[in-house]
């Protein structure tokens, strides 16, 4: 599969809420399927989960990412899909992750309250201009901590 040129590369960051809480085996099933599908599509990214909230970054060819997001948004296991950021980028943030799970419900060394505050702000529709920036910073910080561990 040919890699997208830098001009075609985008990042899409969204949040959603699970209709029912996911346990670790359920999350691993989602991630396993995502990794398999993403490898074929040339998609990379990360998925944060905390207290039934999802924050996911998708990276890849713009058309492929948008088509994948449309399918994800229709998944009945979650609701309230809200795109916080969708922009062209020159390089991938997570080039080696077909989809990495960061489960804040079980990884107690990470600050789960930081994600919860972000989700509360989004649900309350306050500080809307900072959503994409704060969510991306939060994802960067957690990803760096996971890689360092």
LOMAR-224799 format. One record per residue (C-alpha): x, y, z; residue number from 1; residue in three letters. Coordinates in nm, 2 decimals. Example, Ala and Ser with C-alpha at 12.3 -4.5 7.8 and 13.67 -1.06 7.14 Angstrom:
{pt {1.23,-0.45,0.78},1,'ALA'}
{pt {1.37,-0.11,0.71},2,'SER'}
END
This chain:
{pt {0.00,0.00,0.00},1,'UNK'}
{pt {0.14,0.34,-0.09},2,'UNK'}
{pt {0.17,0.59,0.19},3,'UNK'}
{pt {-0.02,0.92,0.14},4,'UNK'}
{pt {0.18,1.22,0.04},5,'UNK'}
{pt {0.22,1.48,0.30},6,'UNK'}
{pt {-0.04,1.70,0.12},7,'UNK'}
{pt {-0.30,1.43,0.16},8,'UNK'}
{pt {-0.23,1.35,0.53},9,'UNK'}
{pt {-0.48,1.46,0.79},10,'UNK'}
{pt {-0.55,1.42,1.16},11,'UNK'}
{pt {-0.90,1.38,1.29},12,'UNK'}
{pt {-0.96,1.40,1.66},13,'UNK'}
{pt {-1.30,1.32,1.81},14,'UNK'}
{pt {-1.48,1.24,2.13},15,'UNK'}
{pt {-1.77,1.01,2.21},16,'UNK'}
{pt {-1.94,0.84,2.49},17,'UNK'}
{pt {-2.00,0.46,2.52},18,'UNK'}
{pt {-2.36,0.36,2.55},19,'UNK'}
{pt {-2.25,0.10,2.81},20,'UNK'}
{pt {-1.92,0.08,2.99},21,'UNK'}
{pt {-1.65,-0.13,2.82},22,'UNK'}
{pt {-1.45,-0.38,3.02},23,'UNK'}
{pt {-1.08,-0.46,2.93},24,'UNK'}
{pt {-1.17,-0.76,2.71},25,'UNK'}
{pt {-1.43,-0.55,2.52},26,'UNK'}
{pt {-1.17,-0.27,2.46},27,'UNK'}
{pt {-0.91,-0.52,2.35},28,'UNK'}
{pt {-1.16,-0.66,2.10},29,'UNK'}
{pt {-1.22,-0.31,1.96},30,'UNK'}
{pt {-0.85,-0.24,1.94},31,'UNK'}
{pt {-0.77,-0.57,1.77},32,'UNK'}
{pt {-1.02,-0.51,1.50},33,'UNK'}
{pt {-0.91,-0.15,1.46},34,'UNK'}
{pt {-0.54,-0.25,1.42},35,'UNK'}
{pt {-0.62,-0.51,1.16},36,'UNK'}
{pt {-0.85,-0.27,0.96},37,'UNK'}
{pt {-0.61,0.03,1.00},38,'UNK'}
{pt {-0.31,-0.17,0.87},39,'UNK'}
{pt {-0.50,-0.23,0.55},40,'UNK'}
{pt {-0.61,0.13,0.53},41,'UNK'}
{pt {-0.28,0.30,0.62},42,'UNK'}
{pt {-0.44,0.46,0.93},43,'UNK'}
{pt {-0.25,0.53,1.26},44,'UNK'}
{pt {-0.36,0.68,1.58},45,'UNK'}
{pt {-0.45,0.64,1.95},46,'UNK'}
{pt {-0.77,0.57,2.15},47,'UNK'}
{pt {-0.81,0.70,2.50},48,'UNK'}
{pt {-1.08,0.55,2.72},49,'UNK'}
{pt {-1.19,0.67,3.06},50,'UNK'}
{pt {-1.52,0.62,3.24},51,'UNK'}
{pt {-1.71,0.54,2.92},52,'UNK'}
{pt {-1.56,0.84,2.74},53,'UNK'}
{pt {-1.35,0.80,2.42},54,'UNK'}
{pt {-1.10,1.04,2.27},55,'UNK'}
{pt {-0.96,0.91,1.94},56,'UNK'}
{pt {-0.70,1.05,1.70},57,'UNK'}
{pt {-0.71,0.91,1.34},58,'UNK'}
{pt {-0.42,0.98,1.10},59,'UNK'}
{pt {-0.39,0.90,0.73},60,'UNK'}
{pt {-0.51,0.99,0.38},61,'UNK'}
{pt {-0.78,1.25,0.41},62,'UNK'}
{pt {-1.05,1.06,0.22},63,'UNK'}
{pt {-0.97,0.73,0.39},64,'UNK'}
{pt {-0.98,0.90,0.74},65,'UNK'}
{pt {-1.31,1.07,0.66},66,'UNK'}
{pt {-1.47,0.75,0.53},67,'UNK'}
{pt {-1.35,0.56,0.84},68,'UNK'}
{pt {-1.48,0.83,1.08},69,'UNK'}
{pt {-1.82,0.82,0.91},70,'UNK'}
{pt {-1.84,0.44,0.98},71,'UNK'}
{pt {-1.72,0.49,1.34},72,'UNK'}
{pt {-1.98,0.76,1.40},73,'UNK'}
{pt {-2.25,0.52,1.30},74,'UNK'}
{pt {-2.13,0.25,1.55},75,'UNK'}
{pt {-2.42,0.19,1.79},76,'UNK'}
{pt {-2.19,0.12,2.08},77,'UNK'}
{pt {-2.12,0.49,2.14},78,'UNK'}
{pt {-2.30,0.82,2.10},79,'UNK'}
{pt {-2.23,1.19,2.09},80,'UNK'}
{pt {-1.95,1.18,1.83},81,'UNK'}
{pt {-1.80,1.53,1.82},82,'UNK'}
{pt {-1.51,1.62,1.60},83,'UNK'}
{pt {-1.27,1.85,1.78},84,'UNK'}
{pt {-1.00,1.88,1.52},85,'UNK'}
{pt {-0.96,1.79,1.15},86,'UNK'}
{pt {-0.66,1.93,0.98},87,'UNK'}
{pt {-0.39,1.86,0.72},88,'UNK'}
{pt {-0.05,1.77,0.87},89,'UNK'}
{pt {0.30,1.72,0.73},90,'UNK'}
{pt {0.37,1.41,0.94},91,'UNK'}
{pt {0.20,1.16,1.16},92,'UNK'}
{pt {0.20,1.20,1.54},93,'UNK'}
{pt {0.18,0.82,1.59},94,'UNK'}
{pt {0.35,0.67,1.29},95,'UNK'}
{pt {0.41,0.33,1.46},96,'UNK'}
{pt {0.07,0.29,1.62},97,'UNK'}
{pt {-0.20,0.12,1.40},98,'UNK'}
{pt {-0.42,0.21,1.70},99,'UNK'}
{pt {-0.29,0.23,2.05},100,'UNK'}
{pt {-0.53,0.19,2.35},101,'UNK'}
{pt {-0.46,0.41,2.65},102,'UNK'}
{pt {-0.71,0.29,2.91},103,'UNK'}
{pt {-0.72,0.55,3.18},104,'UNK'}
{pt {-0.97,0.34,3.38},105,'UNK'}
{pt {-0.69,0.09,3.45},106,'UNK'}
{pt {-0.37,0.28,3.40},107,'UNK'}
{pt {-0.37,0.45,3.73},108,'UNK'}
{pt {-0.04,0.63,3.69},109,'UNK'}
{pt {-0.20,0.86,3.43},110,'UNK'}
{pt {-0.41,1.16,3.53},111,'UNK'}
{pt {-0.76,1.05,3.45},112,'UNK'}
{pt {-0.91,1.36,3.60},113,'UNK'}
{pt {-0.76,1.57,3.33},114,'UNK'}
{pt {-0.95,1.38,3.06},115,'UNK'}
{pt {-1.26,1.39,3.27},116,'UNK'}
{pt {-1.24,1.77,3.30},117,'UNK'}
{pt {-1.20,1.80,2.93},118,'UNK'}
{pt {-1.50,1.57,2.87},119,'UNK'}
{pt {-1.71,1.77,3.12},120,'UNK'}
{pt {-1.62,2.10,2.94},121,'UNK'}
{pt {-1.71,1.95,2.60},122,'UNK'}
{pt {-2.05,1.82,2.74},123,'UNK'}
{pt {-2.12,2.16,2.90},124,'UNK'}
{pt {-2.01,2.34,2.58},125,'UNK'}
{pt {-1.78,2.57,2.76},126,'UNK'}
{pt {-1.44,2.69,2.64},127,'UNK'}
{pt {-1.52,2.56,2.29},128,'UNK'}
{pt {-1.21,2.72,2.12},129,'UNK'}
{pt {-0.97,2.51,2.33},130,'UNK'}
{pt {-1.12,2.17,2.27},131,'UNK'}
{pt {-0.90,2.06,1.99},132,'UNK'}
{pt {-0.59,2.21,2.14},133,'UNK'}
{pt {-0.64,2.07,2.49},134,'UNK'}
{pt {-0.75,1.73,2.36},135,'UNK'}
{pt {-0.44,1.71,2.14},136,'UNK'}
{pt {-0.21,1.81,2.42},137,'UNK'}
{pt {-0.38,1.56,2.66},138,'UNK'}
{pt {-0.33,1.29,2.40},139,'UNK'}
{pt {0.03,1.38,2.34},140,'UNK'}
{pt {0.11,1.38,2.71},141,'UNK'}
{pt {-0.06,1.05,2.78},142,'UNK'}
{pt {0.10,0.89,2.47},143,'UNK'}
{pt {0.45,1.01,2.58},144,'UNK'}
{pt {0.39,0.86,2.93},145,'UNK'}
{pt {0.28,0.53,2.79},146,'UNK'}
{pt {0.58,0.51,2.55},147,'UNK'}
{pt {0.82,0.59,2.84},148,'UNK'}
{pt {0.67,0.32,3.07},149,'UNK'}
END
